[in-house]
Amino acid sequence: MVALNPDNQFSKAKMLVKSEVRGKCLHVTISRCPSIETMRSTLDDIFRCAKAAQDSVALARYPTARRAIKKDKRFK
């Protein structure tokens, strides 16, 4: 939850994102969202951060099972 805790202190729309852990589940509540596009963008960010946190935990837990990282030709 800490890794996914969004920083909404400076939201111009006063959007509120609240997260809490219940058992083994993370519950995220988004309120006062100004548009559906903003909500979708916020959810995309949360899911992207969740995936990165999940991958990081997996690498830390199982260092011998690291996946090969493909190099992106756009970045050198």
N, C-alpha and C positions, 0 to 999 in steps of 0.2 A: 504494500500500500504506500509506503514511504517513497519508493522509486516512482510510483505513478501519480503521486499527489500533485495536482496541477497548481500552477502559480497564477491565480486569477485576481491578485490584489489590484491590478491596474486595468481591469476590464472596463472599457468605456460604456458598455451596455449593461453593466452591473450583473452580468451573467454569474450564476453561482454553480459551482461544481463541487459536490460533496461526495466523499468516498468513506466507506467504513467496512470493516471486516466482520463477518458473521460466520463463525466456524471456520471452514476452509474456503469460504466464498468472499469475493470482493464485490460490494455493491456500490455502484456509482449513480448518483442522482444529478441530473442537469436541470436547472430551473432558470427562469427568466431569460431564456435564449431568444435573441431578437429575430432570428430567422431559421428556417430549416437548413439552409446552407451552412450557417454557423454551427448548428448542432451536428451536422454531418462531419464538418471539419474537426470539431472538437472530439467526436467519437473516433475518427480516423487517427487523431493524435494519441488518444488514450490506447487504442489497440496497437498502434505502432510501438509505443513505449512499453506496453505489456509484453509484446513479442521480444523486444530487446532485453527486457528484464528476465524473461523466461530463458532466453538463449544464454544470457550471462550466468544464471544460476546453474544451468545444465553444464556449461563449460567449467565452472568452478567445482561442481560436484563430480563430474566425470572427465578429468583432464585428458585421459588417454583416448577418449571417444570424440576428439575434436574433428569437426568437419573441415574439409578442404575449402579454403576461402578463395573464391574465384576473383581474379583481378579484373577490375573494370577498365577497359581500354581508354575510357574518357579521362581517367585520372592516372597520372604518372608520378 
